[in-house]
Amino acid sequence: GSGVVIAPDGYVLTNDHVVHDAKQLNATLMDGTSMPGVLVGTDPATDLAVIRVETSSLPCATLGKSSILKVGQLVIAMGNPFGFQSTVSTGVVSAMGRTLRSRGGRLIENIIQHTAPLNPGNSGGPLVDSAGHVIGINTAIIAMAQGIGFSIPSNTAKWVVSQLLTYGRVKRSFLGIAARGRPLGRRIVRFHKLEKEAVVEVLSVDQNGPAGVAGIREGDLIAGVNGESVSSVDDLHQFFSKWPIGKAVPLTILRGQKKRKLPVIPKEAKK
């Protein structure tokens, strides 16, 4: 796998799947210097990880702003495909806002799709713009496809890195329910004046979890969170990944023919 030095004191950003289950970590720099590394933290939900090597005064890359990328913009992928060190390939941004499933099952959002050739070994390497700023971390390809590569945006990486360096993990809130998306008939949508024709159906509730304490029951239909419509479990994941842990938030619930709002105080999800 590959990685990118993001701080002079030896912090290296890479993919979670590169270091997953590794019993020993070694980092080899571009000049051939090899040194042992220790795992700082991983986040399977975004396929990112940070390791640290015992050194100082390393040249490091700058994490740029992925939010200002444009389709058609030149990008450069760097890494070690098939063990060929320091390989560089170029391409353009094909699309923004793609989604991919992480190893943990969550959706990774705002994925950058590009045409820079990627191969096994590129994972964890940087995707940079023409100014040399890291605007993504290469994470995946589609087998047997050409010119289709995916990178985790640098804006996501910045947030994950700050969480990993501060806590050693990424803090996320949870409700304590099992749920699934469920389509609704148009008559029900009109009756409740809903914006979407689907809701999130609660399949089971942890009675000691935030949802159970708030009074949410099995069979309830979640139509909104804090005034925002939700129609899938991914919508809930997206909302609660940004909502502060411990801060109450109203859920719009359909129960029978009644529509009500229940305040829920999300807790930190257990690792």
N, C-alpha and C positions, 0 to 999 in steps of 0.2 A: 504493500500500500504506500500511499504518499501522505504528506502533511505540509503545513506551512507554519513557519515561526512567526508568532504574533507579538512577541515581547522579547527584549534583549536578554532577559534573565532566564531564557530557556523554555518558555511556554510554547507548545506546538498544538495547533488545531488540526484535527483529522476526522475521519468518520468513526462512528461507533462500531460499525461492522468490521472495521479494520483491526480494532483492538479487542473486540469481544472474545472472551474466553482465552485471551493470551496469557500464558504463564510468565512470559518474560518479554520486555519491551526494549528494543534497541533502535536508536535513531542515527541515520547516516547523513551527514551534511553534504553539500555539493562539492566540498573539497576532499571528500572521502573519509573525513573524520567520523568515527563511530563511537557512540557513547550510550550507556544505559539510560533508560527513561522510567519514570514512575507515573502511574495513572492518577490524574487529578480528579477527574470525574467524567461520566458519560451521560448522554441523554438519548436513549433509544428512540424516543418519540420524534426526534428530529435527525437521527442518525449522525450526531456530532459527539466528539469527545475531545478532551484536552489532556495532554501528557506534559511532563516537564523533564528536561534533561539538566543535569548538574553542570551548568556553565554560566557564563555571563558575557556581556558585550557582544552578543550575537547580532548580526544584521537581521532586521525583521521587516515584515511586510505591513502595509497599512490597509486596514479594512475600510473599503469605500462604501458608497451609498448605492445599494442595489435598487432603491426606489426610483432612481433617475435613469435607469437603463431604458433604452429604446429598441424596439424590434428593428433588426437590420444592423445594429451596432457591432463593430468588430470586437471579438473576444479571443483570449488566448488561454488555452488549457496547458497546465504544466504538471508533470508527475513522472512516475517511473513505470510505464506500461511494460509488462512482461520482464521487469528487472532492468530495462534500459533506462539508466538514470538520467535525470534532468532533460526529459524529452518535452519538446514544445510543439503544440499544434494550434492552428488558428481556425476560426470559424466566425459565424455571426449569430446574434441572438435571433432565434426563430419565433419564440413566443414567451410571454410572461404570464404569471398567474396559474401555472399548471399545478396539479396536486399528485402526490405519490403516497402510497402506503409505506409506513415505516415498519421495521421489524416488530415493533410493539403493537401494530394494528392501527395506530392513529394516522390521520392524514397530515402530511407535511405540506404546508400551503405556500403559495407564491413561488413555486419552483421555477427556475429559469431553464427553458429548453433552448439548446444551441446546437450548432453543427460542427463544433470543434471535435475531431475524432478522439474518442475515449476507448481505452482497452483495460482489461484486468490489470490492476496495479496503479491506475490513475486515481482510484478512489481515495478521497481525502486531500487530493492536491488542489491548488488554487485555480480558479478561473479569474483572470485579470482583464482589465480594460486597457485601452491603448496608452493610458497614463501610468500603468503599472499598479493600479490599486486593485486589491482583491475584492471582487464583487460577487463571488460565489465559491462554494466548496463542492467539487465534483463528487457525485455520489452514485450515479446509476447510468446504465445503458440498457437498450432493448436488444436482446439477443437476436442475431441475424439481421438487424437493421443497420443502415448506414446513415450517418449524418444526424442522428438523434441522440443527444446526450442531455443529462439533467444535472443541475447544480442547486444546492441549497443557497438561498440568497444571503448576502453578507449582513443584511439588517437582522435576519433571524439569528445568524451566527453571533453577532454582537451581544444580543440579549442572552443567548444560551451561555456564552463564555462568561459574562458577568455573573450569572447565577452559579455556574460551576466553580468559579474562582472564589465566590463569597461563601457558598454553602456546600460545595462538593456535589451538588445535585441541582436539578431544576425543580423549583417548587410549583406545583400545580394544584388547583382546587378540585374537589369532587363532590358529587351529590349523594352517592350511595344508592344508585339504582341500576337495574339492568333495563335496557330499553331498545326500541327499534322504530324506524320510520314507518308511518302508516298513512296511506292516502285516505282522503275523506270525500264523501259525495258532495256534489255542488250544493245540494239543498242544505246540508249541515254548514257548509262554508258560508252560504248567504245568511243563514239563521244566526250564526255567531259573528258575522261580519269579519271574517278572517281574510288576511292578505294572501295566504298560500293555501293550496288544496291538499296539504299534508301536514301532519303533526308528529310528535314523538310519543309513542305509546309506552307507558311504564309497565314492564313485565314483572318485575319484582322489586322490593324495597328492603334495604337494610334498616330495620327499625331503630337502630342506634346511630345511623348516619344522619347527615344534615337533612335529607329529604324526609326520612321517617320522623324525625323530631318536628319537622314543619307540618306534618300531617298529610303528606302526599301518600296516596294509596296505589296498590296494584290496580291497573286498569285505567288510571287517570291518563288524560291526553294533555301533553305539554304543547301549548300553541305559541308561547312566547316567553322571552326572558328579558326583563327590564325594558319592556316595550318593543323589543325586536322579535320579529316572527322567526320561529324555528320549525324545520320540517324534517330534520334528520339528527342522528346522534352526533354526526360530524359538526353540525351547527352548534350543538351544546359544547362539544370539545373546544371549538374555536372560541366561543364566548368565554368559557371559564378559564381558558389559558391566559386570558388578559385581565380577568376580574380579580381584584384583591382578595386574598384569603382572609376570612373572618368578617367580611363586609356583607351585610344583608342585601339580598337582591330579590325582587318580586318575580315569581313565575306565574304565567297565565295558564290556568288549568281548566280543561273541560271535563266535567264530571256529570254524567247524565245529560240533562238539558240545561245545566247551569254552567256559567262561565264565571270563574273567580280568580282572585290573585292571592297567592300564598307567599309570604316572605321566607326565604331560605338563607341560612348563614353557611356558606361553603367552608369546608375544612381542607387542610392540606392532604392530598392523596398520599397513601402509603406507598413506599417504593416497592 
